[in-house]
Amino acid sequence: QVQLVESGGDFVQAGGSLRLSCAASGSIGSIIAMAWYRQAPGKQRDLVAAISSAGTTNYNDSVKGRFTISRDNAKNTVYLQMNNLKPEDTAVYYCASHSLRGAHWGQGTQVTVSS
């Protein structure tokens, strides 16, 4: 089992920045990728950014150039730096770990961007 705890969600004005953190514990040796997803009210959960165990990253087109995913292996923590936030970025952001056995999810953290 992998336990994930997100933090860093907040209320921010458009153009502002936030950094989300996701601390992993448990069977972290099985993880092959970590990712951030988001879900706005009435919408499906979408991938925002992902980082593999090799450090390869990929991003949703809507956040390219604004968001950066990174990790600190010593702290077993993954970050999502979000710059130039837009109202359409408002959502609950979830951290997920992916292994050959499936995915584990955090509880989510709310990000609200006002116009």
N, C-alpha and C positions, 0 to 999 in steps of 0.2 A: 504494500500500500504506500501511496505517496500522499502526503498532506501538503496543501498549498494555502498560504495566507497572503491575501492581497492587501495593499494599503496605498494611500496617496490620492484617492479620489477626492474631489472637492468641487466647489462652485467657482467658476472663473469667467472673466469677461472675454469676449472674442478677441483674438490676437494674443492672448496670454499663454502661459506654459504650465504644465504639470508633469511630475514624474511619478509613475506608478511603480510599485515594488511588489514582487512575488517571492516570498520565502518558501523554499521547499524543504521537506524533511521526510524521513522514512526511507523507503527503498529507492533512493535517488540514483543508485547505480544502474537501474534498469531504464532510465530515461534516455530517449534518443533525440527528442526535440521538446522545446518549450515554446509556448505560443500565447499570444493575447488575442482574445475575441471580444466582441462587443455586441450588445443587443439593445436596441432602442424599443420603446413601447410599441407593440403591434407589429414588430418586424422580426425577421429571423436573426439568429445569432451568426455573425459573420467573422471570418478571420481578419484580424488587423495586421499582425506581424508574427513571424516565427523565427526561431533560431535553432539550428541543429547542434548536436553535440560536437560537430566539427567546426561550428562557428558560422556556417552558411545562413544567411538571412533572406527572408522574402517578405514583401509588404503588399497589402491591399493597395491598388492604384490610387485610391482616394486619400491615402496618407503618405504616399511617397514624397520625400523631400521635407516632410514636416515631422514625422515620427521616427524614432530610432529605438530599436530593440537591442539590448546588450545584456551581458550576464557577468556575474562575479562568482567564479567557481569556488573561491575560498569561503564565500558566505552562502553558497547554494541559493543565490538570489538572481532573479531576472528582473530587468527594468524596462520600462517603456517611457522614454522621454518624448513628450508631446509638446510641440511648439506651434505657434500660429494657430491656435485652436479656433474652430469654427462652431457655430450653433449646431450644425449637423453632426458634430462629433459627440453630442450629448447621448449618453447611453450608460448602461451598466457594463463595466469592463471585467472580463473574466480571464484569469490565468489558467492555463491547462498544461499538463505534462503528457507526453505521448511516449508509449513504449510498445513493444511487440504484444503486450497483453492488453493494450487498450489505453484509455485516457482517464486522467483524474482531473477534477475541476476544483477551483477555489470557490469561495462564497460570493465573489463579485464585489466591485467597488464602484460607486456612482460618480460619474463625471457629468457635470452640468455646465454648459457654456452659454452665457447670455449674449444677446446681440446688442 
